């Protein structure tokens, strides 16, 4: 008998079913063993009784067989009438002919000759026994006895009795099991109910009641200790979160204040510093133009240097302002045609230097998700760098395309210009860090820092590979599924 059990069954049901299964299995084994034992005992007793009767009758008919007295043999067999289980008995002489017989039922037929050798066998509902009659080793005859053999009736009787006893025992077992499992599971169910309350109410101050000092009691103590620890840690976490929120609020206020100060500084740089620089450049130019005859060559050289320095400082201020705007600008994500953007930038560069002979390759159908203004600034800086650093290269070349590496898409800008020493690559994206002398390739050293800040703000990475006098390749990545929300 199999009782299905699912993982969602209650522990009461599981214990109850297991107890009933164990009891039923024990009853089946015990009942089966009892029936088999009784049937074997019945067979052995029946066989032993027939063997005893055959031995007694066999001894009593020896004189009759020796003297050929059939009447005496019949009288000896007649004593079997007192044995209601014996239906037929017969004595055969040494030649195997019927000598004398006994029949409980007059209609029963006696065998005409010996029906078998020594031994026994079962035919229908009778046990047949054959036994030789000997005297001093000489065969005098054979005795045959057929007795009732009610094995199957006894089997059904005992099966019925055992089944009734099993039902009674099973009912008692079910009653006792129900009471027992309630006693065993009550503390566990209490802990389970409390755990459900803790989860639903998020109240770690609840505690289970201990009612026993056994393993279940230890479980209750352990559960209460766990609740105490969780309550303590929850309180500590709440305190930590409150402190963190306060710190975040303070840092946010500091950051907002710093941003306002930076905006004020940017405004000051934009307006207050530009005016003196323009004045220095303007008056220096006026001196060169209006008093050229009054100033010697060395003075004019000094004035030209002043103008160059003022103009360079102006460019530095412009680049710094661009870097600040890049850091603070809101991001508006959309799909961008980078091929068209790169071609437009390169056309602008060609228009500034129409006499340059340079080979340009731009891969078709390059697109990416990003902020169009920020990506425009990044591509302008990268392509302008490639244009600038190939200025002294014969058969200059600039390529813009994509590559796939380890499942990621890389955007590449490659040139065959001056390159740089990879030992100094760590300084490449730092503000005001330059790997070439200003007299060879003028610049402020802010462009690549701006590019890196843009790519990082868009969620990508940027790096470069280069060989001195062989060119450089700049790689950058952009996320494939960026957030479409605007971020400050």
C-alpha positions in Angstrom: 0.0 0.0 0.0 1.5 3.3 -1.1 0.4 6.7 0.3 1.5 9.5 -2.0 3.3 12.4 -0.3 4.1 15.8 -1.7 6.7 18.3 -0.5 3.9 20.7 0.4 2.3 18.3 2.9 2.2 19.4 6.5 4.6 17.7 9.0 1.6 16.4 10.9 0.4 14.6 7.8 3.8 13.3 7.0 4.4 11.9 10.5 0.8 10.4 10.6 1.2 8.7 7.2 4.7 7.4 8.0 3.5 5.9 11.3 0.5 4.3 9.6 2.8 3.0 6.8 5.2 1.5 9.4 2.3 -0.1 11.3 0.6 -1.5 8.2 3.9 -2.9 6.9 4.6 -4.6 10.3 1.1 -6.0 10.4 1.3 -7.4 6.8 4.7 -9.0 7.6 3.5 -10.4 10.9 0.2 -11.7 9.4 1.9 -13.3 6.4 4.4 -15.0 8.7 1.7 -16.2 11.0 -0.4 -17.7 8.2 2.7 -19.4 6.6 3.7 -20.8 10.0 0.2 -22.2 10.7 0.0 -23.8 7.2 3.4 -25.4 7.6 2.4 -26.6 11.1 -0.9 -28.0 9.8 0.9 -29.9 7.0 3.5 -31.4 9.3 0.9 -32.4 11.9 -1.4 -34.0 9.3 1.5 -35.9 7.7 2.8 -37.0 11.1 -0.7 -38.2 12.2 -1.1 -40.2 9.0 2.4 -41.6 9.4 1.6 -42.7 13.0 -1.7 -44.3 12.0 0.0 -46.2 9.1 2.7 -47.4 11.4 0.2 -48.6 14.0 -2.1 -50.3 11.5 0.9 -51.7 9.6 2.1 -53.5 12.8 -1.4 -54.8 13.5 -1.9 -56.4 10.1 1.5 -58.2 10.0 0.0 -61.5 11.4 -2.9 -61.3 9.0 -0.6 -60.9 6.0 1.6 -63.8 7.3 -1.4 -66.1 7.6 -3.4 -64.7 4.7 -6.2 -63.8 7.0 -8.2 -61.0 5.3 -10.8 -60.9 7.9 -8.2 -60.1 10.6 -6.7 -57.4 8.4 -10.1 -55.8 7.8 -10.8 -55.8 11.6 -7.4 -54.1 12.1 -8.3 -51.4 9.6 -11.7 -50.9 11.2 -10.0 -49.1 14.2 -9.5 -46.1 11.8 -13.2 -45.4 12.0 -12.5 -43.5 15.2 -10.3 -41.1 13.1 -12.8 -38.9 11.3 -10.0 -37.3 9.2 -9.1 -40.7 7.5 -11.4 -41.5 4.6 -9.8 -44.5 2.9 -7.3 -47.2 4.0 -6.1 -50.3 2.3 -3.6 -53.1 2.8 -1.9 -54.8 -0.2 0.0 -58.1 -0.2 3.6 -58.5 -1.3 2.4 -59.0 -4.9 0.6 -55.6 -4.8 -2.9 -57.0 -4.8 -5.6 -55.6 -2.6 -5.8 -57.6 0.6 -8.2 -55.6 2.9 -9.8 -52.2 2.9 -11.6 -49.5 4.9 -14.0 -46.9 3.5 -15.7 -44.2 5.6 -18.0 -43.4 2.7 -19.6 -46.6 1.3 -19.6 -45.0 -2.1 -15.8 -44.5 -2.1 -13.8 -46.8 -4.3 -10.8 -48.7 -3.0 -7.7 -48.9 -5.2 -7.4 -52.3 -6.9 -3.6 -52.3 -6.7 -0.8 -50.2 -5.1 -1.3 -46.6 -6.4 2.2 -45.5 -5.6 5.6 -46.2 -4.0 6.5 -45.3 -0.4 6.0 -41.6 0.4 3.1 -39.1 0.2 1.4 -36.8 -2.2 -1.4 -34.4 -2.3 -4.4 -35.0 -4.6 -7.2 -32.4 -4.6 -8.2 -32.1 -0.9 -6.6 -35.3 0.3 -3.2 -36.4 1.5 -2.2 -39.8 0.3 0.4 -41.9 2.2 2.0 -45.2 1.2 4.1 -47.3 3.6 5.8 -50.7 3.1 5.1 -53.4 5.7 8.2 -55.4 6.5 9.2 -58.1 9.0 12.9 -58.8 9.5 13.6 -57.0 6.2 11.1 -59.1 4.3 8.4 -57.2 2.3 5.0 -58.5 3.5 2.8 -55.8 1.9 1.9 -52.1 1.7 -0.5 -49.9 3.6 -2.3 -47.0 1.9 -4.1 -44.2 3.8 -6.0 -41.2 2.4 -6.8 -38.4 4.9 -8.5 -35.1 4.7 -6.2 -32.2 3.7 -8.0 -28.9 4.2 -5.0 -26.6 3.7 -6.9 -24.0 1.5 -9.9 -23.8 3.8 -7.5 -23.2 6.6 -5.7 -20.6 4.6 -8.8 -18.6 3.9 -10.0 -18.9 7.5 -6.7 -17.7 8.9 -6.5 -15.0 6.3 -9.9 -13.7 7.4 -8.9 -13.8 11.1 -5.6 -12.1 10.4 -7.2 -9.4 8.2 -9.8 -8.7 10.9 -7.0 -8.4 13.5 -5.0 -6.2 11.2 -8.0 -3.8 10.8 -8.4 -3.6 14.5 -4.7 -3.1 15.1 -4.6 -0.5 12.3 -7.5 1.5 13.8 -5.8 1.4 17.3 -2.5 2.5 15.6 -4.2 5.3 13.8 -5.7 6.6 17.0 -2.4 6.4 18.9 -0.4 7.8 16.0 -2.8 10.8 15.7 -2.3 11.6 19.4 1.4 11.0 19.3 2.1 13.1 16.2 0.1 16.0 17.7 2.3 15.9 20.8 5.5 15.7 18.7 4.5 18.4 16.2 2.9 21.0 18.4 6.2 22.7 19.3 7.4 22.5 15.7 4.2 24.0 14.4 4.4 26.7 17.0 7.9 27.7 15.7 6.6 27.5 12.1 3.7 29.8 12.9 6.0 32.2 14.6 8.4 32.2 11.6 5.5 33.0 9.3 4.5 35.9 11.6 8.0 37.2 11.6 8.2 37.1 7.8 4.8 38.7 7.2 5.1 41.4 9.9 8.9 41.9 9.8 8.7 41.9 13.6 11.9 40.4 14.9 10.9 41.0 18.5 8.6 37.9 18.6 9.8 34.8 20.5 8.8 31.1 20.5 7.7 29.5 23.8 9.8 26.5 24.9 7.7 23.6 26.2 10.2 20.7 26.2 13.9 20.1 27.0 14.6 17.7 24.2 15.8 18.3 20.6 12.7 20.3 19.8 13.4 22.5 22.8 16.9 23.1 21.6 15.5 24.0 18.2 13.2 26.6 19.9 16.2 28.1 21.8 18.3 28.3 18.6 15.4 29.9 16.7 15.0 32.5 19.5 18.7 33.2 19.5 18.6 33.7 15.7 15.7 36.2 16.1 17.7 38.1 18.7 20.7 38.3 16.4 18.5 39.4 13.5 16.8 42.0 15.6 20.2 43.3 16.7 21.6 43.4 13.2 18.4 45.0 11.8 18.6 47.8 14.4 22.3 48.3 13.6 21.5 48.3 9.9 18.7 50.9 10.4 21.1 53.1 12.4 23.8 52.7 9.7 21.3 53.5 7.0 20.1 56.6 8.8 23.7 57.7 9.3 24.5 56.9 5.6 21.5 58.9 4.5 22.6 61.8 6.6 26.1 61.6 5.2 24.7 61.3 1.6 22.5 64.4 2.2 25.5 66.3 3.6 27.7 65.2 0.7 25.0 66.1 -1.8 24.7 69.5 -0.2 28.5 69.9 -0.4 28.5 68.7 -4.0 25.7 71.2 -5.0 27.7 73.9 -3.2 30.8 72.9 -5.1 28.9 72.9 -8.4 27.6 76.3 -7.7 31.1 77.5 -6.9 32.4 75.8 -10.0 29.8 77.5 -12.1 30.7 80.8 -10.6 34.4 80.1 -11.2 33.6 79.1 -14.8 31.7 82.3 -15.3 34.6 84.2 -13.8 37.1 82.5 -16.0 34.9 83.0 -19.0 34.3 86.7 -18.4 36.9 88.1 -16.0 40.0 86.3 -17.5 39.1 86.6 -21.1 38.9 90.3 -21.0 42.5 90.9 -19.8 43.8 88.3 -22.2 42.0 89.9 -25.1 43.4 93.3 -23.9 47.0 91.9 -23.7 46.6 90.3 -27.2 44.9 93.4 -28.6 47.4 96.0 -27.3 50.3 93.8 -28.3 49.0 93.7 -31.8 48.4 97.4 -31.8 52.0 98.0 -30.7 53.2 95.8 -33.6 51.1 97.5 -36.1 51.2 101.2 -35.0 54.7 101.4 -33.6 56.5 98.9 -35.8 59.1 101.5 -36.8 59.8 102.5 -33.2 60.3 98.9 -31.9 63.3 97.0 -32.9 63.3 93.3 -34.0 63.9 91.9 -30.5 61.0 94.0 -29.1 58.7 92.8 -31.9 59.7 89.2 -31.1 58.9 89.8 -27.5 55.5 91.2 -28.4 54.8 88.2 -30.7 55.7 85.9 -27.8 53.3 87.8 -25.5 50.5 87.4 -28.1 51.2 83.7 -28.6 51.2 83.1 -24.8 47.9 85.0 -24.4 46.3 83.2 -27.3 47.5 79.8 -25.9 46.1 80.7 -22.5 42.8 81.6 -24.1 42.7 78.2 -25.7 43.5 76.6 -22.4 40.6 78.4 -20.8 38.3 77.4 -23.6 39.4 73.7 -23.2 38.9 73.9 -19.5 35.4 75.3 -19.9 34.6 72.5 -22.4 35.9 69.9 -19.9 33.8 71.4 -17.1 30.7 71.5 -19.4 31.3 67.8 -20.4 31.3 66.8 -16.7 28.1 68.6 -15.9 26.1 68.3 -19.1 22.9 66.2 -19.0 23.0 63.1 -21.1 20.2 62.4 -23.7 20.6 58.9 -25.2 19.6 58.2 -28.8 20.7 56.2 -31.8 23.5 57.9 -33.7 24.9 57.4 -37.2 28.7 57.6 -36.3 29.6 57.1 -40.0 27.9 60.3 -41.0 29.2 62.1 -37.9 32.8 61.1 -38.7 32.5 62.0 -42.3 31.2 65.5 -41.4 34.1 66.1 -38.9 36.7 65.0 -41.5 35.2 67.3 -44.1 35.6 70.2 -41.7 39.3 69.2 -41.2 39.8 69.0 -45.0 38.3 72.4 -45.5 40.8 73.9 -43.0 43.8 72.4 -44.8 42.6 71.7 -48.4 46.2 71.2 -49.6 46.9 68.2 -47.4 47.2 64.8 -49.1 45.8 62.2 -46.7 44.0 58.8 -47.2 40.8 58.5 -45.2 38.8 55.3 -44.7 35.4 55.4 -42.9 33.5 52.1 -42.4 29.9 52.3 -43.5 26.8 51.9 -41.4 28.5 52.4 -38.0 25.9 53.3 -35.4 25.8 53.5 -31.6 23.6 54.6 -28.7 24.8 57.8 -26.9 24.4 61.5 -26.5 24.9 63.1 -29.9 26.6 66.3 -28.6 29.0 64.5 -26.3 29.9 61.9 -28.9 30.5 64.7 -31.4 33.0 66.3 -29.1 34.7 62.9 -28.5 35.0 62.1 -32.2 36.2 65.7 -33.0 39.0 65.4 -30.5 40.1 61.9 -31.6 39.9 62.6 -35.3 41.6 66.0 -34.8 44.4 64.3 -33.0 44.8 61.7 -35.8 44.8 64.6 -38.3 47.3 66.6 -36.3 49.8 63.8 -35.5 49.9 62.6 -39.2 50.9 66.2 -40.3 54.5 65.3 -40.7 53.9 61.8 -42.2 54.3 61.0 -45.9 51.3 59.1 -47.3 49.3 59.8 -44.2 46.3 57.6 -43.4 43.3 57.8 -41.0 40.8 55.0 -40.5 37.6 54.8 -38.6 35.9 51.5 -38.2 34.8 48.7 -35.8 36.2 45.4 -34.5 34.8 42.6 -32.4 36.8 41.2 -29.5 35.5 38.6 -27.0 31.9 39.3 -28.0 32.3 43.1 -27.5 32.1 45.7 -30.3 35.1 48.1 -30.4 35.2 51.5 -32.2 38.6 52.2 -33.6 40.4 55.3 -34.9 43.7 54.4 -36.4 46.5 56.6 -37.9 50.0 56.1 -39.1 51.4 59.3 -37.6 53.9 60.1 -34.8 52.5 57.5 -32.3 53.9 57.6 -28.8 55.9 55.5 -26.3 53.5 53.0 -24.5 55.6 53.4 -21.4 53.9 56.7 -20.9 50.4 55.5 -21.8 49.3 56.1 -18.2 49.6 59.9 -18.7 47.7 59.9 -22.0 44.3 60.8 -20.6 45.4 63.1 -17.9 44.6 66.8 -18.1 47.6 68.9 -19.3 49.6 65.7 -19.9 51.3 65.8 -23.2 53.6 63.2 -24.8 55.0 65.5 -27.5 56.7 68.9 -27.4 54.5 71.8 -28.1 56.8 73.0 -30.8 56.3 69.8 -32.7 52.6 69.3 -32.2 50.8 72.3 -30.5 48.0 71.6 -28.1 46.8 72.0 -24.5 46.7 68.4 -23.3 43.0 68.6 -22.4 41.4 67.0 -25.4 42.0 63.3 -24.5 41.0 64.0 -20.9 37.7 65.3 -22.3 37.3 62.2 -24.5 37.9 59.9 -21.6 35.4 61.7 -19.4 32.7 61.5 -22.1 33.2 57.8 -22.8 33.1 57.0 -19.1 29.9 59.1 -18.6 28.3 57.1 -21.4 29.3 53.8 -19.7 32.2 52.8 -21.9 35.9 52.4 -21.8 38.8 53.9 -23.9 42.4 52.9 -24.4 45.1 53.2 -27.0 47.9 51.2 -28.6 50.8 52.9 -30.3 54.4 52.6 -31.7 56.7 55.6 -32.0 56.7 56.9 -35.6 54.3 54.1 -36.6 51.1 55.6 -35.6 48.4 55.1 -32.9 45.0 53.3 -32.6 42.4 54.5 -30.1 39.7 52.0 -29.1 36.5 52.8 -27.2 33.4 50.9 -26.3 29.8 51.9 -25.7 27.1 49.9 -23.9 24.9 48.0 -26.3 21.7 48.7 -24.2 22.2 52.0 -22.4 19.6 53.6 -20.3 17.4 56.0 -22.3 16.9 58.4 -19.4 18.7 61.7 -19.2 21.4 61.7 -16.5 22.9 64.9 -15.0 
